[in-house]
Amino acid sequence: MTQEKHDQALIFELSREGRVGYSLPECDVPVTPSAELIPAEFLRPEAPALPEVYEVDVIRHYTSLSRRNFGVDNGFYPLGSCTMKYNPKVNEDVARYAGLAKIHPYQPEASIQGAMEMLYTLQQDLAGLTGMDAVTLQPAAGAHGEWTGLMMIRAYHENRGERRTKVIVPDSSHGTNPASATVAGFETITIPSTPEGLVDLDALRGAVSSETAALMLTNPNTLGLFEEQIVDIAAIVHEAGGLLYYDGANSNAIMGITRPGDMGFDVVHLNLHKTMSTPHGGGGPGSGPVGVKNKLIPYLPKPMVVRNPDGSYTWDREGEESIGRVKAYYGNFGILVRAYAYMRTYGPEGLRRVSECAVLNANYMMARLAPYYEVPFKKVCKHEFVMSGSSLKQYGIRTLDVAKRLLDFGYHPPTIYFPLNVEECIMIEPTETESKETLDGFIDTMIAIVHEAKENPELLLNAPYTTPVTRLDETTAARKPVLNCACS
């Protein structure tokens, strides 16, 4: 066994026969034989081989693992397209109030009026923020919101007796867009961007037809650029009988400044776990509310919180045209509470300031890095921007090598190789929550890595050096992944 494998064995192989991490008193009530409660074929023939470990060893094991995690609480997280910004702890406190954290969704309506009022108010606030007429809070994430919106679009066309089977996406779209469209039963058509990184109107005109169900778009787009011809884009799609779907992943750039509903969009989802600064990562929890214009309200998922004439709140479960429930209960309630607290803390003027600072930070970083990395779109960006590491290829360095080297300086790398229409792409979103000192530190490190690439490329090619796992053989890791402890 190598030293590395030996060290990992000490971390993971902690079980020793006879060790116990708990102490319980003798059971003083009659015990019903398991066979009387559970059929014999479902019973284990023997006890599971669970680890036998002292409590202190369990605590130290998981605490040690947690310190290897990277998150917004311990470092700058410049992932483009993901809006990984700081989560205010006051929102965590609010979500833990007993009246919110300890209620049950099946309680009588009369006993949870406060929680229902919060949900109703959040629906109204999000509708106002996006320019929509109604909002459902059920979807559990952005892609889930996309699918929900597309299912409403599908139901809308079918109810009109139209068979529309195609969804158009630009080549810079988020990968979830074509995936969600496919899951919803549509065929996707990809259209190219112009050399300026915007939707090609001629290509869009050539793509729309009587089969067009929708165009999926985010504005600003995934390159961090605002679609200046959005009114023309909406007109082209609507004239063909299609609908316009807004991917809300980039809403951090426009809050309080402009609204998708005013641009001509019919459906919009918001990622509360991005835009409203609630926790996300590791597959959840998340929240992807969907807003719609009036003509799509009948298709919204049910139930929805509605306000009675007397000012009380109730669940509206009626609606034959509804696409039905898309999430158990009413969405990820704890995340909705955090988002509500975030919006109420900032208010309309504060949310606008959030977007203004996010845009300012992105443009500052882009301007400082432009002399060292190629910037393919030389115009004012919004909340994020893309660069290219292609100029480093003359030294044998790829964007991946830059990302690996960043780990040695304690930084989480930005998004790389996405969008796909930018060679050796580096995509950075600083968000509004970072200080100038933090931004400068990251920028200086990115510049230092360029100098290293020129003077000592081997340093980058073998990075990282300071992480628990160093440079992997990418091909082998992809084809023969080791999913258990590395000591096997």
Secondary structure, DSSP 8 states (H G I E B T S, - for coil): --HHHHHHHHHH----TT--S-------S----HHHHS-GGGS-SS--------HHHHHHHHHHHHTT---TTTS---BTTT------HHHHHHHT-HHHHS--TTS-GGG-HHHHHHHHHHHHHHHHHHT-SEEE----SHHHHHHHHHHHHHHHHHHTT----EEEEETTS-THHHHHHHHTT-EEEEE-B-TTSSB-HHHHHHH--TTEEEEEE-SS-TTS---TTHHHHHHHHHHTT-EEEEEETTGGGTTTT--HHHHT-SEEEE-TTTTT-----TT------EEE-GGGGGGS-S-EEEE-TTS-EEEE---TT-----SSTTS-HHHHHHHHHHHHHHHHHHHHHHHHHHHHHHHHHHHHHTTTSB-SS-S--SS-EEEE-GGGGGGT--HHHHHHHHHHTT----EES-STTSTTEEEE---SSS-HHHHHHHHHHHHHHHHHHHH-HHHHHT---SSSS----HHHHHHS---S-TT-
